[in-house]
Amino acid sequence: MRRMDRASKLLLLAAHEAWQQSGWEPSEDLPLVLGTTSGGMSQGETYYRQAINAPRDNRKQVTRVQQYQSQRQAMDLVDAFGFHGPVTIIANACASGANSVGHAWDLLRRGHAKRVFTGGYDALSHMVFAGFDSLQALSPTQCRPFDAHRDGLALGEGAAMLALETLDSAKKRNAEILGEIVGYGASTDGHHLTQPHPKGDAAVASMTAACASAGVSPEAIHYINAHGTGTPLNDIAEANAINRWAGAHAKNIPVSSTKASIGHLLGAAGSVEAVICLMALREQWLPPTATLQTLEPACTFPSVRQPTDAKVEYALTNSFGFGGANASLILRRWS
């Protein structure tokens, strides 16, 4: 534990909660799929500082080189829970967490595995903060997704892990089923390295693909957990995408961004927000955009501003990342 950085510890804590709740036993063939953007970057930062300030001092440097790499964090998790199987690490910016869950679901539905351990994690670091600061993407006031006066995002940190398995596998061991993943869509937008297409072309494509794989239309979706970063460019692009994807039905789909409350968790965002959707489905309520004051005019959909009781059978969550990576997941209530 002394060798691990904060990101590794967040990942192991989330994995422990999921593992305990699932009731799984160690297995010789359990795939692990993780999403992250910076892995254990704070270890890399410490290595760099020591290399610059004391180039002849190599104490702990080998450990830092090993520990900052995301594959080391994955192997620490595998060792901690005593299972073995293929390890996949997805690092495509802020869509990493959602794509990790989507890829894990693909492994199940294509018959490549009966169980998959999956999720996303990220911790704050100076490099990540400096990167977003240099892009002038950080809010100097308060993160206000879909607000007409929004001025940037707020960084957060966290981890979420999900124990996914086929329905047959879950029924055979009489497992408690929290919900069902029924759709996944991914797309790539080559418009700009850090800016989405203003009309949300790739976002429309990922939501449409998720609906196609789930076999449902936008009319079936009762809640959208939006990517909603609070930046001027992202929110209007996503609003345009939702309007285009849902058409006239957009006015009936409640939308919120929980980043207003927990910040942007980067590589963990998609996985954490999938868990938030599970909470909404199980407990039949809608989480709010807690800081929203004046709604962006492009939002033709109802924006959730307070925790609200609601009937929710299908929830869709969006994750869009730098470089044009887009992912959408659809979850269904289990009954």
Buried (B, 14 or more C-beta within 10 A) or exposed (E): EEBBBBBBBBBBBBBBEBBEEBEBEEBEEBBBBBBBBBBBBBBBBBBEEBBEEEEEEEEBBEBBEBBBBBEBBBBBBBEEBEBBBEBBBBBBBBBBBBBBBBBBBBBBEEEEBBBBBBBBBBBBBEEBEEBBEEBEBBBEEBBBBBBBEBBBBBBBBBBBBBBBBBEEBBEEEEBEEBBBBBBBBBBBBEBEEBBBBEBBBBBBBBBBBBBEBBEBEBBBBBBBBBBBBBBBBBBBBBBBBBBBBBEEBBEEBBBBBBBBBBBBBBBBBBBBBBBBBBBBBEEBBBBBBBBBEEBBEBBBBBBBBEEBEEEBBBBBBBBBBBBBBBBBBBBBBBE
